[in-house]
Amino acid sequence: MSFYIQGWLYVVIGAFAIGIGGFFTTKGWNLLNNHEQKKALIKAVVREMGLNDWELKHHVLFTRIDEETLKSRLLYPKLHTSSLSTIQRSALFDLSNSKDDKFLTIVRDYESCVNNFNARLQVSNNLVTSEKNITVVAKHRRHLVQSNGFKKMLKEHDKVLQFFQNNYLWAFAK
């Protein structure tokens, strides 16, 4: 009978060891998966900022303020914020972690700045589609591009881009 008890004891100990191994394996995979998801979200924000960077620094309505361009019926582009919103709603970032908290604060402030700027662009776009007198549109556009709001947007964008380059350089790799 002692062989019988000893055999079952080995079975129980083996099952227990397999259970513990399974627990640690699952925990490890979850940590690895969370890390990869966090990296993917940061890469998405960097890509979105790249699109915004191109729009702000290359779109004809932001770069040329000659009368012909300002009087055109082109519309301003809407700057992107979907990844910025997604990353703030993600449970992968821990507010009690100072690095994550700083990151989320910078993302939130940037998104707020982009949303405010998009609202200004939308006013201008509405004016383009409704105003008969194109001179009024040109005057509004000149004011928009030369305003403190545009300068603030560029400054905030460059500051956040610099933050990402200093802290998440790997996210810029193609």
C-alpha positions in Angstrom: 0.0 0.0 0.0 2.9 2.4 0.6 3.8 2.1 -3.1 0.2 3.0 -3.9 0.3 6.1 -1.7 3.8 7.1 -2.9 2.6 6.8 -6.6 -0.4 9.1 -5.9 1.8 11.5 -4.0 4.1 11.8 -7.1 1.0 12.4 -9.3 -0.3 15.1 -7.0 3.2 16.8 -6.7 3.6 16.6 -10.5 0.1 18.1 -11.1 0.9 20.8 -8.6 4.2 21.6 -10.4 2.5 21.7 -13.8 -0.1 24.0 -12.3 2.5 26.4 -10.9 4.4 26.2 -14.2 1.3 27.0 -16.1 0.5 30.0 -13.8 4.0 31.5 -14.3 3.9 30.8 -18.1 0.5 32.6 -18.4 1.8 35.5 -16.2 4.9 35.8 -18.3 3.0 35.8 -21.6 0.5 38.4 -20.3 3.4 40.7 -19.3 5.1 40.2 -22.7 1.8 40.8 -24.5 1.0 44.0 -22.5 4.5 45.3 -23.2 4.1 44.7 -27.0 0.6 46.3 -26.9 2.1 49.4 -25.2 4.8 49.6 -27.7 2.3 49.3 -30.6 0.2 52.2 -29.1 3.3 54.4 -28.8 4.3 53.6 -32.4 0.8 54.6 -33.5 1.1 57.9 -31.7 4.5 58.5 -33.3 3.0 57.7 -36.8 0.1 60.0 -36.2 2.5 62.8 -35.1 4.4 62.2 -38.3 1.3 62.8 -40.3 0.5 66.0 -38.3 4.1 67.1 -38.8 3.9 66.8 -42.5 0.6 68.7 -42.6 1.8 71.5 -40.5 5.2 71.9 -42.3 4.3 71.1 -45.9 0.6 71.7 -46.6 0.3 74.6 -49.0 -2.2 76.5 -46.8 0.2 76.5 -43.9 3.4 77.2 -45.8 2.4 79.8 -48.4 0.6 83.0 -47.6 0.5 84.6 -51.1 -2.9 86.0 -52.3 -3.4 83.2 -54.9 -3.1 80.4 -52.3 -5.1 82.3 -49.6 -7.9 82.9 -52.1 -8.1 79.3 -53.3 -11.1 77.1 -52.3 -8.7 74.5 -50.7 -9.7 73.3 -47.2 -7.4 73.0 -44.3 -6.6 69.4 -43.3 -7.8 68.0 -40.0 -4.9 67.1 -37.7 -5.1 63.5 -36.4 -5.9 62.6 -32.8 -7.3 59.0 -32.8 -4.2 57.3 -31.4 -3.8 60.1 -28.9 -7.3 59.4 -27.6 -6.8 55.6 -27.7 -3.6 55.7 -25.7 -5.3 57.8 -22.9 -8.1 55.3 -22.6 -5.8 52.3 -22.5 -5.4 50.4 -19.2 -1.8 49.5 -20.1 -0.5 52.8 -18.7 -0.3 53.1 -14.9 -1.0 56.5 -13.4 0.9 55.6 -10.3 4.1 55.1 -12.4 5.7 58.5 -12.7 7.0 57.8 -16.3 3.6 56.7 -17.5 1.9 59.6 -15.8 4.3 62.1 -17.4 3.8 60.4 -20.8 0.0 60.6 -20.5 0.1 64.2 -19.4 2.2 65.2 -22.4 -0.2 63.2 -24.7 -3.3 64.8 -23.1 -1.9 68.3 -23.4 -0.9 67.7 -27.0 -4.3 66.3 -27.9 -6.0 69.3 -26.3 -3.8 71.7 -28.4 -4.6 69.7 -31.6 -8.3 69.7 -30.9 -8.3 73.5 -30.2 -6.4 74.1 -33.4 -8.7 71.8 -35.4 -11.6 73.8 -34.2 -10.0 77.0 -35.6 -9.3 75.2 -38.9 -12.9 74.1 -39.1 -14.1 77.7 -38.7 -11.9 78.6 -41.6 -13.1 75.7 -43.7 -16.7 76.6 -42.9 -16.0 80.1 -44.0 -14.5 78.8 -47.3 -17.6 76.8 -48.1 -20.1 79.5 -47.1 -18.5 82.9 -47.9 -19.1 84.3 -51.3 -16.4 87.0 -51.0 -13.1 85.1 -51.3 -11.2 88.2 -50.0 -12.8 87.7 -46.6 -11.6 84.1 -46.7 -8.1 85.2 -47.6 -8.0 87.8 -44.8 -9.2 85.1 -42.3 -6.6 82.6 -43.5 -3.8 85.2 -43.3 -4.8 85.9 -39.8 -5.0 82.2 -38.9 -1.5 81.4 -40.2 0.1 84.4 -38.6 -1.8 84.0 -35.3 -0.4 83.1 -31.9 -2.6 79.9 -32.0 -0.7 78.6 -35.1 2.7 79.4 -33.5 1.6 77.8 -30.2 0.5 74.7 -32.2 3.8 74.4 -33.9 5.7 75.0 -30.7 3.7 72.3 -28.8 4.0 69.9 -31.7 7.8 70.3 -31.9 8.0 70.0 -28.1 6.1 66.7 -28.0 8.0 65.4 -31.1 11.2 66.1 -29.3 10.0 64.3 -26.1 9.2 61.2 -28.2 12.6 61.3 -30.0 14.4 61.6 -26.6 12.4 58.9 -24.8 11.0 56.5 -27.5 13.5 56.7 -30.4 12.8 53.0 -31.2 9.2 54.0 -32.2 10.6 56.0 -35.1 12.2 53.0 -36.8 10.5 52.0 -40.0 
